[in-house]
Amino acid sequence: MKRYKKCTPGETVNSIRRILCGYNILLKEDYREFYDFHSCRLTLSDPNLESFNIGTNGKGRSFEYAMASGYAEFMERLQNRVLFDNNLLYSFLDRCDLHKNIKEELSLEYLFDPKEVELDYECCINKLREDGIRIFESSEEDNKAIEEYIRNSVSLRNIILAPFYSVDKDKEIMLPIELCLLASGTNGMCAGNDRQEALVQGFCEIFERFAVKEIFFNQLTLPTIDPNHFNGSQAGEMLSSLKRRGFNVIIKDCSLGKKLPVIGALIIEPNGNMYNFKLGSDFVDSIALERCLTETFQSSSGFRGIPLAHKWADERDDSTIFKESNSAFDNFNRIISDGSGNWPSCIWQDADLVETFMYPQEYGESNASDLKIAIELIKELGFDTFIRDNSASEFPAMYIFIPGMSSTYCNSSHFAWNLSQDKLNDFGEISRLEDLDNEGLTNLVDKISKASDVDLKQINLSDYVKYNTLDDLRDIDIFQLATMIAYKNGNFSLSHQMAQKFISRHSSLPTYYIAVAKFLFFKSKGFENHKILEILSKIFGFEIANEVLSDFERPEDIFQHHSFPKELANMSLIELQGVMTIVRILSILNKSFSERKVSQESLRSCFPN
């Protein structure tokens, strides 16, 4: 069996720290241990960015492996250019000429690659058709449906094409990297001590996500693996440790009859009220099982369980409509994002008359042989493989894209639903709240009035602050904000509703907020301010009543004590420090990438005949 990693975890961590030091990046480390499971959170410590929790998580069978995992993932996200909000960076770079001193100090010669080119959407789609590539789905019907949905529903600027290596055609090919990312997200992104080590990790992640998608949407029953198979391994010790603590672990063969190196662990907590089902992939079966177990215990509270009281995914929807069901889409998305989605009941059943897939002897012999096996498996499934080397340092980072296999949706309906759930697009006016005119404010209030409480709660206000540490959105409740927005627009009834919902979400609040809700009630009934002051003074005392009336005297001044998002062009240099810091980091990254003269065709050396 091959060595698990080329370097020890300590060597990996120290190597990455040296690289990051050259980029002037220092990470803040937060470490957690639960039973025999270890995890960490690494975040940028720069004073302009530390409050935004920008970073990655790590997990492993020891402190050292967890830290190495976290640092490697940070290098993966940083070098693949997905650590920061790219849409904001595009806007900033487009508008930085409004601040001449910024333009002179900061610039990015490119966003992904020195050879990148831009095409409009139609030219881009035509080029893909000429090259015989279906970027979104292997099904021609679904692929066309997604192309059409994007054409009609997404606000598009020019698309950036960057060079990839086509493994099947053994040549460099230009692909629309932003559309690839739209299809796959970060699935297939990887980093490692060398390129082959990284690529094995990336392929295994794609196999794992593919298996999750197949099991979930096709409601597959799976063979059970005898836990004694793992005796003598680190995974076997983990199983014994969990058993001693009362956990029940059922190990599942998730190869799907396709020889995929994927294992699943169905874990039930001691009191029987919570469960989770996690998949892991590696060409060494015990390592695959380790990944299932460490992922399940990665959170700060330990075991990340799903209440058994929740309905199975197929209790809510008939199997005949499962692949068109919004609730199924939501459960699947939550499974792959944070493990909180409900699985269908099939995971509790055993496959009939199906032998458990035992890893062939050739699995796990070396990274080179595992890569050869991975490509053969992908070809047998009918997919093509494209890889982009994004390495800007001696710690390689890659992005593997397999159209139709690495996608994070099951069909065009699922893709469309995912985009429709993007609350950042739905409430985009929040990103320029201070600069909204009456029409923009009215549109935003209309959206708030039509949104469900669940939808509003899903809005992450930090997504709108443009890395501005002075922005109050980082510390405010969505219903508190909605109260002010509706009030400024003169919709006192909606403002009162939002204030009541804000109060109901908090068990202990200063009396001031209760007085605000009562003020808004009377305001919605047409009472004059002096009359409301008289009433509130009787209830809350003059001091609190007067403070409320002072803050709410003029609807147009409701934001007076807050700093909210505004157009980039209207932000001061102090407010722009966060995004400027990010551009500086990416500028250093670009310089390093250019100096390495990365050739995508050099990836062929990772796949020797």
N, C-alpha and C positions, 0 to 999 in steps of 0.2 A: 504493500500500500504506500502511496506517495506521502511525503511529509505534508502535514496540514497546511502550513504556511512556509514561504521561503525564509522569512525572518521571524524572530521571536516577537511577541507583542510589544515588549519593551523597546526593541530595536525599531519597530514600526513607528511607535509613538514618538520617540526621540528624533527619528528621521523627518517625520512630518513637522514636528515643532521647529526644526531648523529651517525647513522650507518656508513655513509661515512667518518665521522671524524675518526672512528676506523680503517678505511682502508687507512687513510692519503690521502683522496680525497676531494678536495674543488672544487665546481663548480662555474663558472662564469655565472651570470644571465643577460639575455637581455629580457626586457619586452616590449610588444607592445599592443596598444589598437586601435581598429577601430570601430567607432560607439559604439555599446554595446557589442562588441566581443573582447575577450582578448586572447592573445597568448604569448608564451615565447620561448626562446632558451637557453638551459643549456649546457655548454661545460666545459671540463676539463681545469683547470687553471694551472696545473703543467707546469713549464717553459720548460720542455723537450717535452711537448705535446700540449700546448695551441695553437700553430700556425696551428694545423691540424684540428681544428674545430670538435673534437670528442665529440659527445653529442646527445641530444634528444630535441624534440619539445614538447610543451604542449599547450593545448587550453581549453577554458572553458567559462562559462557565467559570470565569475568575475575574478579579478586578482588572488584571492586565489585559485580558481578551476584550472586556467591555470597553476599556479606554481605547484600545487599538481599533475596535469596530467603530467607535464614535469618531475618532480622528480620520480614519479611512473614508467614512461617509462624508465628512466635512470636505475632504479633498475631492471626492466624487462630485458633490454638489457645486463647489466653488469652480472647479475647472470645466465642468459641463455648463456653466453659466446659468444655473437655476437657483442659486442661493438667494438672489435678490429679485425684486419686481421689475422684470424687463420692460413691461409697458410704461412704467414710470420713467425708466431710464431713457427710452425712446423719446418720450415727451420732453424730458429735461434737455437732452442733446439737441432736439429740434429748436428749443427755445433759449438755449444758453447764450445766443447772440444778443439777447436782451440785456444781459449783464456782461459788458465787454471784458471786465477783468476775469470773469469766470471763463469766457471763451479762450482767452489767452493762456490761462493756467491749465485748463482741463480740456482734453479732447480724446476721442477714441477713434482710431483709424478704421476700426471694424468692430462688429459686435460678436461674431463667431469665428471668422477665418479671413486671412488676408485675400483669399481668392473668392470671397462671397460676392454674389451678384443679386440684383433685385429685379423681380418681374411682377407685373400686376397679376391678379388672381387668375384671370382667364388664360393668360399666356402660360402661367405656371401649370394649370390643369391640362392644357393642351400638350405641354412638354411631357408630363407624366404619361399621357396616353400614347404619345409617340414612342416613349421608352418602354411601354407595356407594363407600367407600374400602377397598381391600385393602392394608393397610400393609406386608405382608411379601412377597407375591408376586402377580403379575398373574394367575396360575392360581388359580381358586377352590379347587381341590382342595388345592394346595400351601399356600395361605394358611390354610385351615382346619386343615390338619395341623400347621402351625407354631403357630397359636393354641392348639391342643390340647396340643402338646408343652410350651409355656410354662406352660399351666394345670397340668399334671401334674408338671413337672420343675423349675420355677423358684420360689424363695421370693420372693413378691411383697408389697410394701407398696402403698399407693395410688400410682397413676400420675399424673404431672404432665402436664397439657395446657397448651400455650402457643400463642399466635397465630402463624400462618404466612400468607403471601399465596399464594392459589391463582391461578396465572397463567391457567389455562384458564377459571376461573369469575370471574376479576377481582374477588375479594373476600377479606376476611380469614376464616380458618377455624381452629378450634382442633384441634390434632393432639397425640397423646401423644408428646411429644418424646423421652422415654426409650425408647419402643418404636421410634421412627424410628432412634435411635442404635444400638439393638440390631440393626436390619436393615442399616444402612449403615456403621456405624462413622464414621470421619471423612471418608469419601468424599463429595465435594461441598462440603466446607468450603473457604472461600476468603477472601482479603483482598486489598486493592489500594488504589491512590491515589485511586480513586473507585469508586462502586458498579458501574458498567458494566464497568470493568477487572477488578474482583474477580469478577463473575459470569461473564465469559468464561472466566477461569481455572477456576472451579468446574465449569462445564459441560464444559470440555475434560477435566478430571480424570475426570468421570463417563463421558465417551465412551471415554477410554483404558481404564478399568477394565472397562467393558462389552465392549470389543473383546477384551481379555485373556480374559475369561470365555467369550465366544463361540468364540474361536479354540481355547482349551484344551479345553473340554468337548465341542465339536462337531468337534474335530480338523480345522479348516479349512486348506486349502492356500491360499497367498497369492501374488499376482503379485509379480514383482521389479521394482523401479524402477531405471532407469539412473542411476548416481551422477553422471553428467555433468549431470543436470538441476539439480544444486545448485552448479555452477560459478559462482564470483563471489560466493557468499554466505559468511557466517561458518561455516555448517555445512559448506560445501565445503572451506574451509580446514582444519576439524577432520578431515574425511575424509582429506585429503592428508597431514596430520600423522600420523595413525594408519597410513596406508599406508607412509610412510617408516620407521616403526618396526616394520614387519612384520605389523601386524594386517590381517586380512581382514574387510571390512565388507560385508554383503549387505543392501540396503535393501528393505524389504517394504511393499507397499500393504496397510494394515490397515483400509481403509474398509468392508470386508465387503460391498461392493456396495450399501451404504446411504448413501453420500456422507458417511460420518463423517470428520472431519478428523483422521485417525490414521495415523501412520507407524510402522514398526518397523525396528529395526536389529539384525541378527544378526551378532555380533562374535566372531571366532575369534582367540585370541591367537597370537603368532608361533610358538610351539613346537607348536601344534595340540592341546594337551592340555586346554584350557579354552575354554569359550564362554559367551555369555549372549545372551539375546534381550530387548530392551527396547522398549517402546512409548512413544510420545510423542504428545501431541495439541495442536494449535494451528491457528487458521485461517490462519496463514502457514506453508506447508509446511517452509521451512528452519528455522523456530523449532521446529516439531514434531520435526524430526530432531535439532536441538541438544539437546532435552530427553532424547531417547533416549541420546545419547552422554554428556552430563554426568552422567546418573543412573548409568550403568554405571561411571563412574570416581569415584564419590562417596566411597568408603570411604577410610580412612586408609592402606590398603595399595595404593591405586590401582585397577586393574582387578578388578572383582568377578565372578569366573568360576565356572562350574559344570563339574566334571570331565566330560569326554566319556566317561570310563570308566563313569560312572553309567548306569543303564538309562534309556531314554526313559520317559516316564510311561506310554505305551501298550505298552511291552515287558512291563510288570508286569501289566497288566490288559487283557482283551479289550474291544474297543470297545463290545460290547453291554452291558457292565456298568459302563462308565466313569463314568457319572453316579451310580452307587451305590457307588463304590469309595472306601474310606477312604484308600488310598494316593494316589488321584487328588485327593481333598479336601486331603490334607496337602501335596501338591506345589503345588496352586493357591494355598493359603494362604501358603506360603513364597514363591511368586512375587510376590504382591502385598504381602507384609510386608517382605521384605528381599532379594528377587531370587534366593534360593538354591534354589528349587524346580526340578525337572526338567520340561522341556516334552515334549509328545508329538512324534513324529517328523515330523509334518505341516509344521513350520516349515522343514524342510530341503528340502521339495518345492516345485515351482512349480505354480501353478494352470494347468489346461489351458484354452486358448482363452478366456482372460479378459483383457480389456484393462485396463491399469493405470489407476487412477482419478487423473486430474490435477485439482488443485484448480481449481474454476471461478473465473473472474475476479472474481466478486463476493465470494469469500472473502477476509477480511483487509482489507477497505476501511475499516472503522471498527468500534469496539466495538458501537455501536448496531445496525449491519447484521448483525454476527456474532451478536448476541443474537437477532435476529429469525430468522436461519437456524437457530440452535440449537433454538429452540422449534418451528419447523416440522419439523425432523428428528425431534424427540422425539414430536411428534404423529403423524407418519407411522409411527413404530414402535409406536404405540398406548399411550403412557404419558402420565400426568398429572404436572405440575410444581408443586411447592410450595417456597416460599423463605421463610426466616426471616432478617430483618435483626437481627444481634446487635451492631451497631456501638455501642460505648460511647465512641468517640473519633472524631476527624476522619479516622482511617484505617479505612475501612469493613471489616467482616467479616460474611460471610453463610454460611448453611447451606442448600444446595440439596438437596431430598429428592425423588427420583423413584421411587415405589414400584414394585418389580419390575425397575427398571433400575439403580438405584444400590446395590442389595443386593450383599453380598460373599459370596454363596453361590449355587449353581446350582439348588437345589431344597430341599424340606423335609428330605430325608435329610442333605444337606450342612449345613443349619442345625442340626439336632439333633446331628450329629457335632461341629460347632464348639463347641457348649455343653458337650458331654461331655468335650472336651479341655481345658476350663478348669480347670487344676490349682489355681487359687486357691480355687475352690469345693470341690474334692475334699479339699484339705488345710487347710480353713479353721480348724481347731483351732490351727494354728500361730500364728494372729493373736492368740491369748490363752493362749499356752503356759504362762506362769507361773501362770495361774489355773485350769488344768484340774483337775477332780476325777478320781478313779480311772477312772470310766466314760469320761470324755472322753479321758483318756490311753490307755486300752485301745482305744478306737475309732481313735485316730490311729495307734497301733502296728499295728493290724489293717490299715489302709490302706497303711502303709509296707511291711508284709510281702507284700501282694498286688501292689504296684506294680512295674513293670519298672524296670531301671536307666535306660532311656531316659526313662521318665516322670519318675523322680526327678530326673534331670539337667535336665529342662525347668523345674523349679520355680525361680522367681526369688525367693529369700528376702527380697530388699529390698521386695517387694510387701506384706510382712506387718508392716513396722516402724512404720507409722503416722507417718511423717515424724519419728521420734524419733532424734535423733543419738546418744543414749546406748545404743541397741539394738545388741547384738552380732551380730544376724543379718546385718547388712550385711557382716560380715567373716568369715563362717563357711561351710564347705562343707556341702552338703546331707547327705552321708554322715556327716560328723562330727556334725552335729546328730542324725541318725537314730540314731547310736550311743548318744548320751546319752539320747534319748527312750526307746529300747527298754530301756536299762539301768535307767532310773528306773521303768519298768513291770515290771521283774523278768524281762524276756525276754532272758536272757543270751546265748542262742544267736543270736538275731537281732542283738543288739548286736555280737557278734563278727563276724557276716557284714558288717554295715555298716562296721565298723572296717577289715576287710580290703579292702573296696571303696574306702574313703577312701585307704588306703595305695597301692592300685594306680593311683589317679588322679594321684599325685604322685611324680615320679622322685626327689626329694630332700626328705626329712623329718627332723626331729630324732629321735633315738633314742627319745625319750619316747613318740612315737606308736606305734612298733613294740612297745615294752614294753606299752602299753595293749592292743594287739591280743592279745598273748600272755596278758596277765592275763585278758582276756575269754574266751579259749579255755579256760583252766583253770577259770574261774568257771562256764562252761557245762557243764563236766564234774563240777561239784559239789565242787571243792576248797575248803577253808577258806582265809580270807584269810592267816592266818599261814603256811600251807604254800606259798601262791602267792608270798608275800614271800621265803620261803627260796629258792624256785626262781629267781625273777627276779633276786635278788641275785647268784646265781652267773653269770647271763648278762649282766646289764646293770650290775652294781654296786649297792651298797646305796642310794646317793643317789637314783638314778633309780627303782629299785624302790620305795623308800619314798614317793617323790613320787606315783607311780601309786596305791599303796595308800591314801595320804592322800586323794587326789582321789576315789577310787572306794570309799571305806570304807562309805558308806551310800548306797544307791540314791536315797533321797528327797532327798539333798543334792547330787546330781550337777550341778545348775544353780548351785551356790553362788558360783562365780567368774564368772558371766555375768549379763548383763541381757538378758532375753528379753521378747517381747511380752506384754502383759497387757490386761485389759479397760480401756476408756477411763476408766471410773469409778474405776479403781485407779491411774491414772497421775498422777504428780505434776505440778505446774505446769511444772517444768523439762522434764519428758518431753513435755509438750504444746506446747512452744514452736513446733515446726515447723508443726503443724496450725493453731495460733493465728495464725501469720504468714500462712498461706494464707487464712484467713477474713478477716484484715485486708485483704489484697489484693482479695478478692472483694467486700468491703464497699465499698471505694473504687470498684471497677468498677460495682457496682450503683448507687451514687450518680451516677456519670457517665452511666450508661445512662438512669436516670430523668430526669436533667436534660435530656437530649437529646430526651425525649418521642418516642421512635421509634415511628412508625406503619408497620405492615406494609403497609398499602394504598398507602403512598407509593412502594412498589416498582414500581407500574404505570408511573411516569415513566421507568423503565429500558427499557420495551418500547413505544416510540411506534408508533402504527399507520402 
